[in-house]
């Protein structure tokens, strides 16, 4: 399977956290910022790094960004972030995630072409990185630093046709399925209820435990 290629534009503390986690998860990562000095925290771990005016369409083209699968913008100046988002969208980058600090900024980001807008004060860079590379995670909510509620989709066949008693997810993974959504109808499952391919499940548990469970959903 071809590795996803990510471009992280803006190497602040949030950009560093996402970059480190994407590398740990085996992704190809390019780090970009305005100056060479800002790249120092990640220059030795990324696949490629570059510096320049990231609000310039010519610079973005020269860096080959139109070929990236996903761009993550974590710039300190929101005006710069919006200009970069707009240009990446026009260049045809499939997925663009933008760091925002308010609902107003969130609305603007979506208007200029962002695929996702994220609030770094609500969830850690590590958790966001995991969501970005997974097709099984639809949404999530942090209860605290250890526990979260995740909306996941059952993509594979490993669990299809098996009931919750048989799966014994609480003992095997330390997670609990709170609801199952099937054909746009949600219900609170009983032990005898089975999972099916395409089910959307709401799961609660520790972040690390849910992460291990989520990795098996596509099998």
Secondary structure as UniProt FT lines:
FT   STRAND          5..9
FT   HELIX           13..24
FT   TURN            25..26
FT   STRAND          28..33
FT   HELIX           37..39
FT   TURN            40..45
FT   STRAND          48..51
FT   TURN            54..55
FT   HELIX           57..62
FT   TURN            63..64
FT   HELIX           65..67
FT   STRAND          70..73
FT   HELIX           78..91
FT   STRAND          95..100
FT   HELIX           103..111
FT   TURN            112..113
FT   STRAND          116..119
FT   TURN            120..122
FT   HELIX           125..133
FT   STRAND          137..142
FT   STRAND          147..153
FT   HELIX           164..167
FT   HELIX           169..173
FT   STRAND          175..182
FT   TURN            183..184
FT   STRAND          185..187
FT   TURN            191..192
FT   STRAND          194..195
FT   TURN            197..198
FT   STRAND          200..206
FT   HELIX           207..214
FT   TURN            215..218
//
